Amino acid sequence: MKWYILKYFLITSFLFIFFLIIWANNLSARGLEEGEIFQGDDGDKDSLITAIENSLNYLELKISSLKNKEELTNRASLLHDFQKRQRMLLRLLKIIKEDLSQEAFAQAINKEFFLKEVSKGGILLTGYFEPIFWGSLKKDAEFQYPLYRPPDDLVEITKGINKEKKFGRIVKGRLVPYYSREEIDKKGILQGKGYEILWLKDPWERFLLHVQGSGRIKLFDGQIYAVKYAASNGRPYRSIGQHLVKMGFIEEQELSLRKVKDFFQKNPNLLEDFLNINERYIFFRAQPLTPERLKGPEGALDFSLTPGRSIATDHSFYPPGGLCYLISTLPVIDRFGQVIGRKKINRFVLNQDKGAAMKGAARVDLFMGSGPEAELLAGEMKEEGKIYVLGIK
């Protein structure tokens, strides 16, 4: 009799624990905490709608393209993923356009979506921007620093399941790294070959364009050119700021784009050698801007980025065009350009760009806009935060 009682007790205990685990997992997956996670959206509605529509346009192009590629072995899986992202964005767009109260909006979000944190240890949030510089189509006494288009001997190879791009040049039948920054800028290995597309007057401005990946160049005749990343030399990215910290020139806690810029303004003789530490080199494509194309730079999805809404990430962790929810802080800057504090942000963001420094789930770059104000804000960003990808319940 005692054995049956013990057996009954063990079985019921096992079943209780089993169903408790299932319930807990379901709770986590469906996000019953989401009421606590979702804290509203502090951005303006119009910018969110614009960013969503850009992602929807991208997804529609991908879906249409995949429907005509029956030979792809993973076509069905890719199509399912893109259509799932599309449905989610359409649902959110519908909720936004209902013009609900804050409470009703939060209820609708928690009803329709779950939030999943990819980087459990949180993220480092940085900012990037679109530089605007003066330039020339021809080299002269003032403009002596070229931007190059992709050279003819630059080879691009797509590898792996994630279609990762590799760049280099072919030497004796095999792919080797393309020329380094030092070989291109200091030794002039590409000079006089017709690859120059625009000329700048400052090597620091050129380097900043390389880091940001896009920008606008103003000519004295009033024409504005958009320059955008076209390819790289395939070499690894190294942070000049971190190198200055390592060398003891800047304190870690004081590191910002402005501090780096100030250092080189005071030590111009060190600029070239320090920039060459980052061997990675960017090649651009340029096109004159028409009035309808003055919205903003295009990201990796070939659609315009939206300030405060578009993010750059590692696309192996965050799906391109996908919807995320960001909780972090932003610097507060006074009229003298000094950081006087931090303000909390919580908003929907769209994964619409990528960058060489965005490696792993814990790195996120928020696009802050164009020009000097965006540069100042982005340059001071080194924020802790959390980011969640959204899914449909």
N, C-alpha and C positions, 0 to 999 in steps of 0.2 A: 504493500500500500504506500509506504513511504517513497518507494522508487517511482511510482506513478505520479505522486505529488511533485517530486523533484523534477521528473521528466516534463510534466505539465508546466512547471515554473520556468524551466530552461527554455522551452519552446516559446512560451508567451513573452519571455524577456527578449529572446532573439527577435521575434516578430515586432515587438515594440521598438527596439533599437533600429531594426531594418527600416520600418516605416518613418521613424524619426529622421533618419539620414535622408531618405527620399524627400520628405517634407522640407528639410533644411536646404537641400540642393535646389528644390523647386522655388523656395523662397528667394534664394540667391539669384537664380536664373531669371525669375520674373521681376525681381527688384522691388520687393515690398518696402525697401528702404528708399526707393526713389523719391518718395515724398520729402525725405530729408535731403537727398542728393540734389534734386531739381529745385533751384532757388530762384526761378524766374529768369528773365532775360533782360540784361541791363542795356543792350544795344537798341538802336532804332529799328523800327519794323521795315522800313524801305530797304535798308542795307541788307537785312536778312533775306528779304524777298529776292533782291538782285542776285545775291550769292547762290540761293537755292535754284533760281532759274538758270544760272550759268552751269551749275552741276547737272541739272536736268537736260540741258542742251548737249553737254558732253556725254551723258549716259545714253541719250537717244541716238547719238552718232555711233557709239560703241555697239549698241543693240542692233541697229540697222546693218552695221558692218558685219557683225557675227552671223546674222541671219543668212548672209550670202557666202559664208565660209563653211560649207558642209564638210570639207575635208579635215577640219581641225578635230583632233581626237578629244580635246577637252571643251569643245564648243558648247555642249549642253550645260556643263557646270559653270562656265563663264557667263553664259546667257542668263542662267538662273541668278547668279550673283548680281549682275548689272540690273536685272529687272526688279530684284528685291530692294536694291538701293533706290531705284526709281519710284517704286510704290511708297516707300517710306517718306521720300521727299514730297511726293504728291499729297500724302496724308497730312504732313506738317504744314504744307502750303495752304491746304484747305482750312486747317484749324486757325492759322494766322489770319486769313482773310475773313474769318467769322467775327473778328474784332471783339473778342471776349474780354471780360474783366480779368485782372491778374489772377484771382482765385480760380475762376472758371477755366482760364488758360492752363494753369498748373494741373487742375483736375483732368483736363483733356489730355495733356501730355502724359501724365501718369497712367491714364486709362489705355492709351494707344501704344506706348513705347516702354521698353525697359532700357536701362543704362548699364553698361558693362565697362569696368575699368580694365584697361589693357596693361598699363604699367602700375603694378600694385604698390610700388614704392614712391609713387608720385612722378612728376615730370619737372624738367628744367624748361621754362618758357623764356624764349628770347624773341626779339623782334627784328624785322627787316623792312626795308623801304625801297622806293624807287628814286635813285639819285637823278638830279637834273643838273647838267653841266653845259658850259659853252664848248663848242667844237668847230671843226672845219672839215670840208671834204678834201682839202689839200694841205700838205705839209707846208708850213712857213716858219718865220722866225719865232712866232708866238706858240703855234701848235705843232709840237714835235713828238708826241707820244701816240703811236697808232693803236687802234683796235683792229684786230684781224678777223677775217672770215675763216671758216675751216680750210686749211691748206689741202691741196690736191692729193698729197701723199698721206693724209690722215685717214686711217682705216677704222671703220666702226663694225664691231661684231656683236651680235645679240646672242646671249648664252643663257641656259638654264630655264627652269620652269617659270621664273619671274621675269623672263625676257630682259635680264640685266645687260646693259650696254657696256662693252669694253672698247676702249680707244687705244690706238697705237700706230705703228708703222711697220711695214714688212721689210725685214732685213734677212737676206739669205733664206727666204721661204718661211720665216716664222715671225709672229707678232711680238714686237718689243715696245716698251714705253715710248711715247712720243717725246720730243725735245722738252726739256724743263723750262721753267720760267727764266732761269739765268741764261740758258742757251738762246732763248728767244729774245728777251729784252736787253740783256747785257752784251751778248756776243752777236746779236743781230742775225741769227741764222735764217730768218724769214724775210729780211729786208730786201726790197727791190724785186720781189717776185709777184707783185700785183695783188697781194692778199689784203692790203690795207683798205678799210672801208670808211673810217673816220679818224680824225686826229684830235687829241686833247692837249691841254697846255700844262697838265700836272700829272706826274706819275702816281701820286696818291689817289687822285680822282680815278685814274684808270684801274688801279688796284681795287678801289671800292666798287667799281662796276663789276669786276671779276667776282668779288665776294657776294654782292647782291644778286647778280645774275641777269639783271636788266636795268634799263634806265632810259632817260631821254636826253638827247643832245640838241641844243639850240644853236642855230647858225645865225650869223649877223644879218642875213637877208630876211629873217623872220621864220624861215622853215624850221620845223622840229622833226627830228628823226627818233624813232623808237628803236632801241637796240635790245636784243634778246639773246639769251643763251642759245647757241646752236650745237656746240660740242665742247669737249674738253680734251686735254692731252692725255687723260687717263691716269694721271699721277695722283697720289693721295693728297688730301687737304690737310694743312697744318695751320693752327691758329697763331697768328702773329702776336695777338694780345697775350695768349698763354706763354709764348716764348719770352715776352718782355717781363712777365711775372717771374718766370723761372730764372731769368738773368738778374732779377732784383731791381729792375727799373720802375716797376709799378707794383703796388701792393695788391694782393688777390682781391680783397674786399673793395678796392677802389677801381677795379678794372672796368672800363667802358670804352665804347668807340671814341668818345670825346677825349678820354685820357690818352689813348693810343695816338690819335691825331695830334694832340698837343705835344706829345713826346717827339714826334717826327718834325713838327714845326720848330722845335727847339734844337733838334739834332738832325738837320737835313742830310748831313754827310753819312748818316747810318741808314737812311731810308732804303737805298737800293739793295744793300747786303741783307737787311732784315726781311725785305719783301721776298727775296729769293729763297728764303727758308721754306716758304710755301711753294713747292714745286708745281702745284696744280695750276693750269693755265686755261683760260676760257676763251673760246672763239664765238663770235657773235654773228647774227644776221641783222641787218638794218633796213628800215623802210620809212619813207616820209609819212608823217601823220596827217590824216585828213581830219576835219572837225568831228566827224562821227566816231573817230578812233581815239579821241582824247580822253576816254573814260579812265583808263589805267593800264598798267602793264599786263601782259598775258603770262599766266603761270604755266606749269608743266602740262596742263590739260588743254592748252591753246585757247583758253577763254580768259576774259579780264578778271583780275584779282579785285576783291572788295576789301577796302580798309577796315580792320577790326573784325572781319568775318572769315577771311581766307587764311588757311594755315598751310605750312610746309611741314611734311613729316617723312618718315621712312615708310614707303608704300607697301612694304612687306608686312607691316603691322597695322597700318590704317588704310582702308580701301580708298582708291582714288575716286573723288567726287562724293565721298560719303559724308554723313552727318555725324558731328561730335558735339559734346557739351563740355565746355571749358570753365573751370573754377580756378582763379588765380588772382594776381594783383597787377597793377600798372603803376609806373612812377607818376608822381604829380610834380610838374615843373612850373616854376614861377616865371614872370615876364623877363627875368634876368638869365633864364636858362639854367637855373639851379634846381636840383631835386629837393623838394621840401617834404616829401612823404610818399606814401603808397595808398592807392585806393583799391578796394576789392572789385573784381569783375566776375560775372557769371553769365555765360551766353552760349548760344549755339554758334558753332563755327563749321566751315566746310573744308574738307581736305582737298585742296586744289593746286598744290605745288609740292616740290621736293627740293632738296639741296644736299650738297656733298657733306655738310656737317650734321645733317639730320640722320643719325644712325641709331637704330634701336627704338624701342617703344617709349623711352623716357625723354626724348628730345622733340620739342615742338617749337616752330617758328611762326609768329603771328605777323601778318602783313599789316603795316601801320600807315601806309599811304605814300605820297610823293612829296619831295622837296625838303627844305631845311627843318621844318617843325617835326615831320615824320622821322627824319634822321636823328634829331635830338632825342626823341622819345624812344625810338628803337635802340639807339646806342646805349641807353641806360637800363635796358631790360635784361634782367638775370633773375627771373622770378621762380619761386616754387609754386607748384600747383597740382591739379588733378585734371585728367581728361577722360571722358567716357565716350565710347561708341554707342550709337543707338540701334535698337532693333525693334521690330514690330512684335507686339505681344500676340 
